[in-house]
Structure formats: C-alpha cells, structure tokens
Amino acid sequence: METPPILRKIIHVDMDAFYASVEQHDNPDLLGKPIAVGGSEIRGVVSAASYEARKFGVRSAMSGAMAKQLCPELIFVPPRFARYKEISNQIHAVFREYTDLVEPLSLDEAYLDVTHNKKGNPSATLLAQEIRQKIKERTGITASAGISVNKFVAKIASDVNKPNGQKTINPEEVVPFLESLDIKKFYGIGKVTAERMYRHGIFTGKDLKSKERDYLETHFGKSGAHYYDLVRGIHHSSVKPHREIKSMAAEHTFSENLTSEIFMIERLETIAGELEKRLKNKKRSGKTITLKIKYSDFQVQTRSKTLHYNISDKDLLFDTAKELLFQEKPRESVRLLGLSVSQLNSSSSSSKKAVVVQLKFDF
C-alpha cells in the first residue's frame, strides 16, 4: 500500500532574472534591453541574462562570445554581488514576516512552509500573492511563486507562470499535473537522465507513472524508486531552515588562456588563499580536495584526492592542488581553474546533513 503524501502548504519563491533585474532596476537606461551580467563578448561566462536577452537564446553559463553571437545588441554588465546580497537580505526579511520555516536555495529563491504561518491565513495562494507584492514594493524586483503540497511540486509550479506570476497546484491536481509534464520538466531530472528515459519510452510524467517500481529500479538504480514516488506526488522532504554547508569552492576565469603550468601554479596559489579565507570564516575544514580545470574548448576535467585528515590551511590546499595539477599534463590551454573542499566538518557539527555551496570569483 502506497504511503499518502504529507499535505503541507509549501511556497517556492523564485526571483525573476534576479541579477539582471537588479541591474535594470538600479540603471533605468537598461530597462527593456537585452543584458548579460558577467562575461564579455571576448571572454568570460554569462552569470545571468535578462528576459530580453533570453528571447535570443542567451542563458547563464554560456560563454560571452557565444551570447554576443546570438544577440549582437547584448549589453554586458559587471556583477555586483554585494548589491545582490543586500537585496536578497530584504527579500528574506519579507519571508520571515510570514514563517520561520524558510529554506534558502540561493540568493534569489527559497522554500517557505506556511502550513502554520504568522499571519494565521489558511490560504497559501493568498500568502504567496502578499509576499510577491511586498517584495516588489520593497525592492522594485518581481518574483514568481509555486504553491503546492510539497517542495518538489512547488518548485516545478513556480516556473509555470514566470515572470511575475504564480501557480497553485491543489492536492487533487498534483498527480494529473505531473502526468501532463514533459519528463525534462521534472526538477532533478537532467539532460542525461531524460535522454535515458526517452530510450525507455518515457517522455511524460504519465509514461513514467506507467512503469512499475521494479522496472525503474532495474534501469535507473536507487533513483528509480525516487522517480516512482515523485510522479505520484510523494515527496516527504521538509523545509529545512538551517542548511549545512557540504562543500566550498573558489574558481577564477582568466582574461587570457594559460598555456604554462608555471602560470597555473601562480593562479592556484591565489585561489587557495581565497578558499582558505572562506573556510576559516565558516569554521570549516575538509578531507577531499578537488581541482577543476576548464580548457579553452570549454571541456571540464576534475581531479580529486581524499586525505586522512581535515585541512583548511592555504599552504596545505596549495600543495594538494599542485599535486593534482601534476598528475597529468593539461592537454591544452586553460581558461579556468577551481579548487574545492568537501567532506567538511565544523567546530559545531561534523555529521549534519548538508547541501552544496559554491563560491565563485572573477568573471
């Protein structure tokens, strides 16, 4: 017998093109124009794109050169992370006026459990409208929201009426809604998994629901049981207001490709220093060190080493990074180097459940 889903009232709030919207708000000359935050038409990677730019196919994580080819009128704007953090703090202050059960996913999105809320309002739909309006009044930036019985459905619903809209999926609508979706719309099913599902005749949620649990476990491993539950609206994960850091990283994209290992070592020393500061600021250390190398053709390679002890010291990070670099000669010029530490512990806890936090520098 299937376990019925826990009926909570969950809101997923997602700001609309957050970085780009902040830039357009602060500089009215950019309103209505295609802009990209980060990158340039010569180097770098787009961090965020306005909706005007997205119409041309410009997306985050795209190279600046490709973005410019797609949209010749594209305006590149340097990122201002301190400003985005300032606005984010205002947004999260709004959330806390309604509930203390707020789970941040990033600067611009979060889950809110409003089952029992500070306003005493039983309607999560009306609460989402209030929250979005209040955010707009205080920051000038619009937000979209999804409202449903669990985090998974609320997350998907928040994309339905973007930008500046919301979508409520009531309990009795959850399964029909999921059945109607293209499988690639399922949060957590990436491109590779979607292509595997296509090969098994799974194109929609309805197709997925037609498969038995054993079939999905046979072809998709442990994730198969997870997919079996998801398409039936079963997702028991609660909103976690205290998310513990699982990994920390620093990476630099260079203005010119690096061809010499000597220059790479110089940059790695700087990156190790940046990472040390952040680890010590959060009172963290870790055992697994990973070197990330992005080549000029945008191919990414990672090399990792797990130590028998935790480290956070720059010199130890740097020594391990050099060892990883020299494991194998870089196959061509390098446009980005990154260093991360995982298997973290802390002075307060070494066993809490964790999520990934990625710290990035320099576009």
N, C-alpha and C positions, 0 to 999 in steps of 0.2 A: 504493500500500500504506500502510495507516494505521500511524502510529508508536505502538508499545505504550506505555502509561503507565509512568512510572518508579515502581517499587514501593518506596516509603518506608514508614516506620511513623510516622504523624503523629497526635498527640493535640490536639484542640481543647478547652480547658478554659474553661468559662463559668460564672461565679458566678451563683447563683440570686437574682434580685431584689436585687442587691448592696446598693445604698444602703439600701433598705427593710429588708433582713435585718440590716445593721449596726445600724440604729436599734432594731430589735426585740431584737437580742442585748444591746445596751447598756441598754435600758429594758424589762425583762420585762413591765411593765404593757401594753406594746404587742403582746405575743405573741398571735397568733390574731386580731388585729384588722385591719380594713382601714385602711392608712395610705398617705399620699402624701408623698413627700419633695419639698419645693419647692412653690411656688404657695400659694394660699389660696382660700377659697370666693368671694372678691371679685375678686382679681387674680392675676396670675402664671400660670406654666405648670408642670405636674407634671413633675418630673425623673425620678422612679421611683415605682412602685407595688408594694405587697406583693401576694402571690398572693391574699390575701383580698379585696383591692380589685379585682384583675383579674377576679375572678368577676363583678363588676358591670359590666365593660367599661371600667374606668379604665386608661388607658395613659399612658406617657411622652409628652411634647409636647402633651398635652391641656390645655386651659385649666382652671384650678382651679374656675371656676364650673360648667363642664360636668361635671367629675368629681364635684362635690358633688351635682349633679342626679341623676347615675347612682347615686351611693352616698351617701345622706343621712347615714349614720353615719361617713363618711370622716374620718379624723384627719389633719390637715396637720402635717408636721414640718419645721422648717427644716433645710436641708442643712448638713453639717459636712465640708467637703471635706478638711480636714487629717486628720480621723479616717479617711476613706475611703482616703486616700493611705497612711496608717500601716498599715492592714490590707492594702492592696494590696502594700506592700513585703514583708510577711510571706508573702503568697501567692507572690510571685515568688521569694522566697528558697527556698521549697519546690521550685519548678520547677528552680532552678539546682542542687539536690541531685541531679537526675536527668540533666540535659543543659544544655550551654551554648547549644544552638540553641533559643532562646526568642524568639518574635516577639510582643511585646505589641501588642494591638489597642486596648486601653483599660485603665483601672484594673482591670477585672474580667474580662478574657478575654485569652487568648493561644494561639498555636500552639506546640507542642513537637515537635521531631523527635527521636524516641527510637530511630531505626534502630540507632545505635551509642550506647548510654547508659552512664552512670556506674555503674549497678548491674549491668551485664552480664546483664540479664534480657531474653531474646528475646521475651517476651510483652508487647506494648503494652497489651493489655487488663488484665493484672495490674498493670502500672505505673500505669495510669490509676486503678485502684482504690486503690492505695497513695497516690498523690498526693492524691486526693479525701479519703481518710481522714486523711491528715496535715494537710491544710488545715482540716478540721473540728476536729481535736484542738487545733490552734494558734490558731485564730481563732473557733471556735464557729459558723462560717458554712458552709453547704453549697455544693457545686459539682456541676455536671454536666459530662459529657465525651462527645466523639465520637472514635472511633478508626477510622482507615482509611488508605488508601494515598496520599492527597494531601490538601491543605488544604481543597479545595472539598467533598469528601465528608465529611471530618471535621467541618467547620463545620455542615453540614446534620444530621449524625448527632447532634451534641450537643443538638439540640432534641427528639429523639425521645422520650427518657425523662425530660424535665425535670418537676419539680425533683428534685434529689438522685439522679440516675441516670446511666447511661451506655449507649452503644450502639456496638457494633463492627460495621463493615461490612468483611468479609473480601474479598480480591481478587476471588474468583469471584462475590461477591454484589453488587459495585459496580453493574454495568450493570442487573441486574434491580431493584435498589433504586431507581436513578434513573428507570427506566422507570415504576415504580409511583407516583411522586410527582406531585402537582398541580404544574403549572408555576410557580405562585406560591411554592412552597416552595424553588425554586432560588435559592440565595444569589446576589445581584447582579441578579436579575430583579425589578424593582419593579412597582408597580401599573400604571403607564402601559404598560410593555413587555408585561406579562402580558395586558392588555386587547387590545393589538395582536395578540398571539399567538392569543388567543381568536378574533379575527376571521379568522384563517387556519386555524382548526380545530385549533389546538394547545392542548390542555387538560392533557395529562400529558407526562411525560418520554417515554413510548412514542410519543406523537404527534410530539413534537419529533424523536425518533430516526428517524421515518419520512420526514422531509424531507431532500432532498439538500442538499449544501453550497451549490451554486449557487442553489438556491431561497432558502435562508436569507440568503445574501449579498445577493441581489436585494432582498429585503423588509426586511432588518434591517442592511444595510450591513456594515461591518467586524465588527460584533458577531456577525453570522451565523455566521462561521467559528468564533468562540469558542464559541457555543452548540452547534454541531455537534460540537466536541471534548468539551465538558463532559458532554453526555448519554452519551458513550461512555467516561466516566471518565478522559478525558485532560486533565490539568492539571499542567503541569510546574513551576509556581511553587514555589521552595524556601522554607524557613523562613529569614527574614532577621532575625538578632538585632540588627542595627543599622539602625533605620528613621530615615531623614532627614525632617525637617520640611518640608512643602511650602507650608503657609500658616499664618498665625497670626491670630487674631481676638479681639476683645473686643466684648461686646454687653450692653446694660442694658435690662431690662424695667422700666417706670416704674410707680409706685404710682398715678399718675393720668395719663390720656391727655394728650399735649401737643398743643396747637392752635396755638401761636405758634412761628414759626421762630426767634424770639429765644431761647426756652427750649430749642429743639432744638440751637441752636448752643452753648449753655452745656453741655448734656449731651455733645455731641460733643467738646468740649474735654477733658472728664474721660475719656471713652473713649479719645481719642487718647493721653492721658497713661498710661493703663493699658496700652495696646498698646505704647507706647514702652518701658516697663519690661520687658515680656516679650521684645520683640525684642532689646533690648540684653543681657538676661540670657542669651539663647541665641546672642548674637553674630550676629544675622541682620539683613538689610535686604532690601527688595524693591521691584519696579518697579510692580506692579499693585495699585492701591488700590480697594477695593470698599466702597460704602456700602450697608448693608442697612436697609430701613425696613419695619416691620410695622405695619399700620394697625389701628384698633380693631375692624375686621371680620375680622382675622387674615389678610388678604391681604398677601403679601410682595412687595416690589419691591427690586431691586438695581440699582445704578448703578456703573459701573467706569471707571477711567482708568489707562492704562499710560504711565508716564513713560519718559524716555530714560536715567534713572539710578536707582540704588537709594537708598531712604530708610529711616530708622528714627527720625528726629527728630520729637518731638511737634509742633513748630510746622509742619513740612512736612506731616505727616499731617493736622493740623488744617486747614491751608489747602486741601489737596486735598479733604478731607471737606466743607468749606463750599462749594467749587466744585461738587461733586457734588450737594449739597443744593439749590443754587440752579439746577441745570439745569432743574428742573421743580418747580413748586409742589406740595407734598404735597396729595393730593386730599381728605384728611380727617384726623381726629385720629390721632396716632401713639402706639402703646403700647410700641414697642421700636425702638431704634437700635443698629446694629452697624457695626463698621469692621474690615476685614481687609486683610492684605497678603499677596500671593502672588508667584510668580516670585522666590523667595527665593534669596539666596546666603549664604555664610558665610565666615569667615576661613579655615576648613579646606578647604572644598569648595564649588564653585558648580555642579557638574554631576552630583552623585549623584542616583540615583533617589529619589523622595520619596513620602510619604504625607501626608494632611491631618491637622493637629492643630487642634482647635477649643477655644479657651479662652473660657469663659463666666463671667459675673459676675452677681450680683444676681438674685434671683427675686422 
